[in-house]
Amino acid sequence: MTPTPAQPRPSRPVPVRPAGTGAADAAGPQVCDDMTVEVALAVMAGARTGHLLVCDNDDRRTGLVTRAQLTTVRDGAAYTDRLRLRDLPRSSAPAHGTGPLRDASAALGAPAA
């Protein structure tokens, strides 16, 4: 087997989303609701964003979580490393909901997809 040369890394970061996307797409990276809280926090750190759009298995947006909300859940007494985003309580408040998983359409000011 002949080794193939590695692709050179771009000198500047590649954007997370293409330019010209709509407001709903500009909200941040999308993740599946079966992701654990710990992995979601790692994705946020890697993407250098403070929030994630949460989608179900059919790629429908089901909510929006922020780093602060997930950190609060992780630091709570009921936290386990198996807690998934779909298991988080929901809140329909548009900006500062009491539950960690906010309704994405309300948080983005757009109709649900």
HELIX and SHEET records of a PDB file:
HELIX    1   1 ASP A   25  ALA A   27  5                                   3    
HELIX    2   2 VAL A   37  ALA A   47  1                                  11    
HELIX    3   3 ARG A   67  ARG A   74  1                                   8    
HELIX    4   4 LEU A   85  ASP A   87  5                                   3    
HELIX    5   5 ALA A  104  LEU A  108  1                                   5    
SHEET    1   A 3 GLN A  30  CYS A  32  0                                        
SHEET    2   A 3 HIS A  51  CYS A  55  1                                        
SHEET    3   A 3 ARG A  61  THR A  66 -1                                        
SHEET    1   B 2 ARG A  90  SER A  91  0                                        
SHEET    2   B 2 LEU A 101  ARG A 102  1                                        
END                                                                             
